[in-house]
Amino acid sequence: MRTIKRFGMDRRGAVAPIFGLMLLPLIGLAGAAVDYGRAADTQAALMRAIDATALLLVKQPRTTDAGTLNRIAQRAFPGFLETKFAAELSSVTVTRTDRDVTVSAAGRVPNAFMQLFRKPETPIAATATAAWSETRIEIALVLDNTGSMADLIGGQRKIDALKRAATDLISDLQTYATDTNAVRVSIVPFDTEVRIDPNLYRNASWIDWASLTGGATAATWTGYLVDRPQPYNIQNDAPVLAIRPTLYPPLPNGGSAYGGLTIASVRPMTSLATSALDVKAAIQSMQPRGNTNISLGMSWGTATLTGSVPLGGPSVNDTRTLKRFIVLLTDGDNTAGWRNGAPTSNVGYLDSQTQLACQTARANAEVFTIRLLAGNVNLLRGCASKPENYFDVQNGGQLTNAFKSILNAITGTRLTN
């Protein structure tokens, strides 16, 4: 009897059977963790792909029908999906409203271990909604057309690199021009002068015709204008007929000083939905000549945005939020301009006026600046609305990338969930 009692009380050797009983659940827990990690990784990849697809779709014209959006999604989604593990996914579904686009997809990830417990797969799903933009955009491109723009950058003239990059920017912006008011652009070429269409504005009352000398008249004027007297040269005040310094001084011989070379005309605020080709033509008409007066270009860029220069005015009847931008590109320092009706080459004065013109511009728009090979770094960096809005460009590729970065900043699209 004592032997039997000792056997019943003996616990030696009990670990092995207990471990055997626990082994299967332990394997199950470890396998579940592995399978869960695979499913979570694939779920995250699916979500990223769905987000990217939704953002792509709301960059299409707002008038795009549901069928076309669905076809775009089916083509684009596989390229966005990056995952290390096999997954069986259903087709992407797209629904749209007047306000947003919703993209969904579901699927399953095969389990490696949990199949032993009759769970052969883990379901995954993702949905993203991206809003159509409720913002309309107006952009003034203030572009240096001075003589140094004929210099080479990467084997081509700087003016030609600028034409290509600016034209590409307009093409990209066209995809956001979903209606007449969605995206509007003005082009302001400048050197020490700007030029407007003389046939349209030959008799405009807001031009200071009394300042013409040497027998010049409105009938012989070729469209050139210079800086207004201080302080209106850097302010955004609209011209008032009774206050002569607010009027715009014409220059009778703007082309004759440069061997007959003419500066491209200012293109007033223009809808890209209806007139993108005209805007591109204005860019292609640019040619290098003359010296540099950045403050004049900035003042006119601001004016085309706000309508203080009566070139038709940018006002439209649209309740959407309006965002305004100025993109300034120059390749050199200030060298010449006009001070209260007289020419000046005082660089200190010209730089101070540029700082003030930039201050006025920033009060009316978000400002981006591009320094192309040369120019006053501190002046241009300080002109931009924030540090990341300043670009120091040393080659054609960087110029293209600068415009792409500006495009992304201007047209940022948001996910609503």
Sequence and secondary structure as in RCSB ss.txt:
>XXXX:A:sequence
MRTIKRFGMDRRGAVAPIFGLMLLPLIGLAGAAVDYGRAADTQAALMRAIDATALLLVKQPRTTDAGTLNRIAQR
AFPGFLETKFAAELSSVTVTRTDRDVTVSAAGRVPNAFMQLFRKPETPIAATATAAWSETRIEIALVLDNTGSMA
DLIGGQRKIDALKRAATDLISDLQTYATDTNAVRVSIVPFDTEVRIDPNLYRNASWIDWASLTGGATAATWTGYL
VDRPQPYNIQNDAPVLAIRPTLYPPLPNGGSAYGGLTIASVRPMTSLATSALDVKAAIQSMQPRGNTNISLGMSW
GTATLTGSVPLGGPSVNDTRTLKRFIVLLTDGDNTAGWRNGAPTSNVGYLDSQTQLACQTARANAEVFTIRLLAG
NVNLLRGCASKPENYFDVQNGGQLTNAFKSILNAITGTRLTN
>XXXX:A:secstr
 HHHHHHHH  TT HHHHHHHHHHHHHHHHHHHHHHHHHHHHHHHHHHHHHHHHHHHTTS TT  HHHHHHHHHH
HHHHH   SS  EE   EEEE SSEEEEEEEEEEE SSGGGGT  EEEEEEEEEEE   EEEEEEEEEE SGGGG
SEETTEEHHHHHHHHHHHHHHHHHTT  STTTEEEEEEEESS EE  HHHHTT TTB GGG  TT  TTT  SEE
   STTTTTS    BTTBGGGSB EETTTTGGGTT      EEEEEHHHHHHHHHHHHHT    S   HHHHHHH
HHHHHHT S SS       SEEEEEEEEEESS    EEETTEEE  HHHHHHHHHHHHHHHHHHSEEEEEEESSS
 HHHHHHHSSSGGGEEEE SHHHHHHHHHHHHHHHS   B  
